C-alpha cells in the first residue's frame, strides 16, 4: 500500500460532463485544469478520472480504440501531461481509468484480428475456430460477436457487443481454440498491458482505477489465475514505479489485494449491501428510520478482516454507474451520509456533483451506452449562468442536458451558504485530514449496527473517537459504557452518555473523543 493513500480523499471526475472550455458541449482536460483549485480547496487530495483515451464512445470511453492517445474531444496527450503536472503542483494525485479486459471494436488490433490471414493480432482476442461455435457457459464471457468479418470464428465479448474480450488465456482449457495463461498469445497481451501502464505512468499519472479487473482470465473459477496475472503485472510495474497506486473494480477485497491492488471498491452489485445505505426505497440514511445497515456491516467487516492490513477498501458516495446519492436523500440526510463516509476506514470517493447534492435526472434518452445511468452523468452545476456554467455551447449541443429545475443546486450558491452540503462536507474532510483515528488505516470497532443509532469507534492506538450517527427523525439509544470527552464534530447535537446507554439526537451526527 502506498503511503499517500492512507489519508487520501478522492474526487471522481466524469470528464465529458465536468467543465467545457472550448464550447463544443463536452468537458475537456483544460476544463478540469481550470477547476483544480476548487478541488484542492474543497479538501480532496486525489482525482480519479473516467476513461479519456481515443474511443468510438459506444460505452462512454469504456471501449478504447487507442490506449496511447488521448481522446481528441478532451485534448491532446500534451494537455493531459500538463494536467498531471498541475495536479502535482497542488500536492494532489491523479488516477486514470484503465480498461484492461476489452477494447473497442474499432481498435486497430481488433480490425487486424478479424482478417482471415494469420497475423500478430490474430490471437489478441478470444476467438473460436468456427462461426457456429457457442460460447455459452464459458466462465468470464458475457456475450459473442459473430458474422462481422471473413474470419471463420466468433469473438467473445466482455460486456457490450462492441467490446471484444482481450486474450489473457484460460485457466481451464475446454476447447482447442483456447490458449493457456502461459501461452505466448496470452503473454503477448499481458506485455502490451504493461507497456500501456508504463507509458502513462511515465507521462506523470499516479496510477489507475482498473475497470472489470477480475475479468481477464477466462474459465477461472475462484479467479486464481487472474490473481496470479495481476501479481506478475505489478511485479514489473512496481519495480519501476513504486509509488503508483492501483484501485480495482473487483468487489472482493481479499482477492483484489492478494492480486496486488492497493484498494478495492465496495460495489453496488453483488453481496455488499451498499445499496442499503443510500439507494434502496427505504435507505438507512433516510429520516424515515426504516432502513437497515446491519447486513452491510457484516459483509464490510468480514472483507476488512480478509484484507489483513494489506490494502484499503473504498466506499464511494456514488459513481457513473448508479443513481445519484441525492435521489433518495435530502440535504440534511446527505450531511449525515458524509459524516459516515468521512469517518470510515479506507479511502472515501466523492462523485463529482455529489458535494452539492446534484439530482439524478429521470427519463433522459441514453447517451453513449448510459441508458438509465445517463441521469447520473449530467453536466456539473457550477452556477446559475448559461448551461449552469458548464459550457457556452447551445443547449442542443450539450453532451447531456443540464438539470432544468429552478431549485437545482450550484457550487456558487453553496459556497456562499455556510449551512450548505458543500460546506458541511468541506468541514468533515478537513477534520478527517487532521485526525489520525478517522483516517484510512485506523481500526474500527462497532458498538451498534442494528437499527438506529449507528455507533462505532475509531482508534489509531493513541486516541479513540466515538462516531454516533442517527439519521432517523426520533432520538435513538443503544447500550454503551464509557466516558465521553471532547466533541470534535456535531451536526444537530451531540450524543450523550448515561449510566449504560448512549442517547443520540434525531437527524444527528457527532464525533466524540473517548476518555480512558
N, C-alpha and C positions, 0 to 999 in steps of 0.2 A: 504494500500500500504506500502510495506517495505521500510525503509529509504534508504537502499543500492541500490535500483533500480533507484532512482531519477537521479543519474549521471552514470548509468551503460551503457556500450557498450559491446554487446555480440559478441562472435565468435562461429559460428556453426561448429561443427566437425562431419563429417561422418566417423565413426571410421574405417570402412573397408578400406578406401582409404587415410587415413591421414599419417601414418608412421608405417612401419612394422619393428620390431626389431628382430624377430626370423626367418626371411627368408622363411616364408610359403606363401608369396604373398598377405597376408591380414593384414591390420593395426591392432594394438593392444593397450591395455592400457599403456604398457610401452613406446610405440611409442608416445603417447600423452604426457606422463610424460616427455619424453626426449625433447619435444618442448615447455614446459610450459614457459621457459624463453623467447623464441621467442614471444609467445603470449602476455606475460606481457610487453615485450619491445616495441611491436607494440602500446600498449596503451589500449588493451582490459582489461576489469575488470571482465568479466564473460564468461563462456562457456556453450553452450547448446550442448549436445552430443546426437546424434541419438540413437535409441534403442540398448541396449547392453546386453539384457537378453538371456538366453538359448532359442533357436528357430530352427525350421527346415529351416528357411530363404527362404520361398516361396515368401515373401514380404520384403526382406532385414531387417528382425528383427521386422517388424510391425505385426508379428504373433508370439506371445510369448508362449513358451512351459512351462517355469518355471519362475515365477516372482521373485523368491527368489534366483536365481542363475545366475551369470554372464555367458555369452556365452563362452565356453572354448576356442574358437578361439581368443578371445580377452584377456583372462586371467582368474584369479580367483576372488572371492569376496574379498580376501585379497589384491589382486593387485588393485582392484577398490577402496577399502578403502584407500590404500596408495596414489592413485591418488587424492582422496578427500583431504587428509592431505596436499599433496604437493601444491595443488591449494590454500589452505588456508594459507600455509606458505608464499605464494607470494601475499597475500592480495586480492585474487580473489575468485569468487564463481563459482559453477558448478551446472547446472540443468541436470537431466536425462530425458529421453523421456518415458512417461507413456502411454501405450496403454490400455485405460480403457474400451473400448466398446466391445472388442472381444479378443479371444485368437487364438492360432494355433489349427489346427485340431488334432495335436499330443499331445496337452496338456492333462495330466492325468485326469483333470476334465472332459474334453470332452469325453475321452475314456470311463470313467465311466458312463457318461450321456447317451451314446449310448446303454448301456445294457438294455434289456427288463425288468429286475428286478429292482424295485424301490430302489434307494439308495440316499445318501446325495447329490449327484451331478445331480440327475435326472432333477431338475428344475434350475440348474445353468445357463442353456442356454434357448433360446426361441424355444421351441418345440411345434408343433401341435400334435393333437391326432390321426392323420391319415396321412399316407404317400402320400395320394392323395389330401390332402387339399392344396389349393393355398394360397400363402402369398402375392399375388398381391394386390396393393393398400393400404397396411398397412403402415402407416407413420413410417419412420425411418428404414425400412427393404429394403435392396438393392439386396438381392438375396436369394437363397434357397439351402440347402444341403439335398439331399434325396437319399435313396437307398444304403446307405453305412453301415447299421447295421441291426440287428434283431429287433430293437425297431420300433414299428409302429408309425411313425410320420416323419415329416421333420423339419429341423432346419433352422432358419433364419441365413442368412449371413450378416455381417456388411459391407463388401466390396468385397474382393475376395472370391471365394467359399472355400478357405482354412481357412477362418476366421469366425468361428461361433460366433454369437452375444450373449453376456452375458445378463442375465435376470435381469434388474433393474425394471421391471414392465411396465405396460401400463397405460397411462393417461386416455385413453378411452377404456373400455372393450367391445369388439365386438364379442368375441368367448369364449366358456367355458375353453379353454386351456390357456387363457391369465390371468396373475396374476396382481393384483393391485400394485401400487407403495409402499403400506404399508404392503403388504403380507410378511409372513415370508420368502418365497422364494426370493423375491426381496431384502429384508433387509439383508438376508444372503450374497448375492453378494456384497452389499454395505459395510458390515462389513469386508469382505475379501479385498476389495479395500483399505479400511482404514488401514488394517494390512500391506498391501504391502507398502503403503506410509510411515507408521511408521518405517518399517524395514529399508528402505534405508535412511530416514532422520536420523535414529538412528546410521547408519554407517557413516554419515557425509556428505551426499549430501545436497545441499541447496534448493532443490525444484524440480519441474518438469515442463516440457512442456507437455501438455496433448493432445494426438492425438485424433482427431474427438471428442472433448469434448462435443459437442452438440448432440451426437448420442446415449446417454444412454437409456433414457425412450422412449418407442415406442408409436405410436399413440398420440403424444404430440404436438398438434397444439399450436404454439406460444412458445413452449419449456418451458412452465410454470413449469411443474413437474420436468424437467431436471434441471432447475434453483434451485428449492427447494431441489433437491437431492444433488447438489453440496454445497448448503448452509449448509446442515446437515453434509456433509463430512468435510467442512472447520471449522465448529464449533468444531468438535472433534480435528482436526489436529492442528489448530491454538492455541488451549489451551495448547498443549504440545510442539509445535514448532513455536513460534510466529514470528520468522524471516524467516521462509521458504517461498519461492516465487513460484507462480504458473502462468504460461502463457498458454493461451488456443489457440488451433486451432479451432476457432469458427467463426470469421469473422463478428461478430456483437457485438461490444464492450459494448453497453448498456446492452445486455443480459449477456454477459460473466462476466462483472464486478459486475452486480447485483448478479450473482451466487456466487461471492466471489473471482474470479480470480483477480490477481494483474495487469495482462496485457493481451491484446488480439492482434492478428496479423491483419494487413491489408493483405488480402489473394489475390492470383492471380486468384481466381474464384469468381463468384457472381457479385455484383454490384459495387465493389470498384474502378474500372478503374485503378487499379495498373498497369496493363499491358501497359497502355498508356504511362507510364513513360519511361520504358526501353526496352520493348519487342515486341511492335507492329512492323509492317513493316516500319512504319514511327514514331518511338518513339519520345517523346518530346525532349529528350536529344541528339538527332542527330543534327549534324551541318547543315543538310538539311533545318531545320527550318520549317517543315511542320507538326509537331506533335501538340497535344493539351494536356493541363493539367487542364483546367477549370473544367471538369466533375469530375476529381479526387478530386480536392479541394472542390467541392460542397459536395461530399459524405464524405470526410475526416472531414471537419469542422462540418457537421451535426453529425457525430459519436462522434467527440471530445466534442461537446456540450452535447450529451446524456450521456457521462461518468460522468458529473457533478463533475469532480475532484476526483472521487473515485479510479481511476486507470490510466493506461497508454496504449497508442496504439503503437504497434511496427511496424516499416516499415523496411523490410529486403532488402538487396541487391539482394537476391535470396534465394533459398533453394534446397533441394534434389529433389523437385517435379517439377521444371521448368527449361527451358533453362538458361544457364548462362548469367549474365548481359553483358558480353563482346561479346555475339553473334551478337548484333546489334550496339554496341558502340565501337569506337576506344579508345585509351588510353587518349587522350585529353577529350573526352566526358565522359569517366569513372571518371575522376577527377572532372568534373562538377557535375556528379551524386552524388559523395561522398560529395561534398560541400553542396548539397541539403540534403542528408541523415544525415549529421552531424550537421545540423542547424535546424532540425525539432523537434517538441516536441516528447515526448515519449522515447522509447528505440530503438536505431538502432541495427540491427543484420547484421553481415557480414558473408556470407557463405565462408567456407574455400576455398582458391584459388582465390576468387574474389578480394582479396587485391593485387594480381599481374595480374589480368585480364586473368585468365585461360580461355581457349576457350571451347565452347560446341563441343563435338566430335560427328559428324553426322554419321549415318549408322552403329552404333555398334549393335551387337547382344544383345538382352535383357539379363540382369544378375539379378537374384533374383527378378523377377517381376518388373524390372525397365522400360522395354520397351523403349519408346522414352526418358525417363528420365535418362537412363543409361549414355548418353553422358555428363551429368552434374555431374557424380559420379566418374570420372576417378581419378587416383592417384595424390596426391599432388606433385607439381613440385618443389622440394627443390633445385636441382642443375642440371647440365648437365652430371652427372655421370650415372652409370648404373641405368636404370629404374627411371631416374630423381631423384635419391637419396631416392626414396620411399622404395625400397626393394632390397635385394640381391638375390631374387628368380629368376629363369629363366623367361623370358618374357611370356612363355606359362602358367606359374603358377600364374600369377598376377590376382587378383580379377577382375579387368577391365584393358584393355590395357592402356598404357600411351599415351599421345599426341605424335604422330610420327613426327610432323613437326619441322624442324630445328629452326624456329623462335619462338618456344614455350617459354613463359615467365617462369622465375625461381626466387625463393626467393633470391638465392645467387647473381645473376646478378643484381636484382633490389635493393638489399641492398647497392650495390656499386655505384648506379646511383642516384644522388640527385634529378634528374628530373623524377624518376620513379613513377608509380602509387602507389606502396607500400609506398614510402617516402612521397608522397603528402597526402595520407590517414593518415599516421602517424602524420603529422603536423596538419591535421584537427582534429584528435581525441585529440591530446594534447591541442589544443586551446579550444575545447568544454569542456574539463575537468576542465579548469581554468576560464571559462567564464560563470557565472550563467545564463545570459539571453539565452544562447544557449542550456541549459540543459533541462531535461525531463519535468519538471513541469512548466516551464516559459510560459507565454502567447504568443499567435501568433495573428497577425493582418495582413490580406492580403492587399497589395497595388495594385498589378497587377497579375492576374492569367489567363487572356485571351490572348492567343497568346504569343508573346515574347516582353519584357523580363518577367521573373518570379521574383516578388519582394514582400517581406513580412517583417514584423517587429517582433522581439522577445524581450520581456521585462520581467524582474523579479521584477518590481516595483521600482528599483533603477537606472537601466540603460536600454536604448533601443538600439538595434542593428538592422540596416537595412541589410537585405540579398538580394543581387541583382545577379541574375544568367541569363546569356543569352547564351544558347547552340548554337544558330544559327550562321552562318558564316557572318552575317551582323550586324552592330550596331543596337540596338533596343532602343526605347524610350517609356516612359509612363508618364502620368500626375503624378506630385509629388510636394508637398510643404513641405519644411523642410530644416534644416541646417545640413550639413554633417560635422562630426568631424573626429576623428582618424580612420584610416584604419587599422583594426585588421588583415585582411587577403585579399589577392588578387591573382588571377591567370589570366594572360593575361590582366592585367589592372583593375582599379577600376572604379566603377560608378561615374559619376559627375552630380551635380545638377545645372540646370539653374533656371530661374525665376519660372516656373511652370512645369518643366519637369525633368525627370531623364534620362540620357543617359548611356547606358550600352554597353561597347565594345563587339565586336564579340567574341564568344567562351570564355567568361569570367565569373568569379565569384568573389564577394567581400563581406566582412562583414565590415560594417562601423558604428561607434558609432554615434548616432544622438544627436545633441546639443539641449538644451532646447529652 
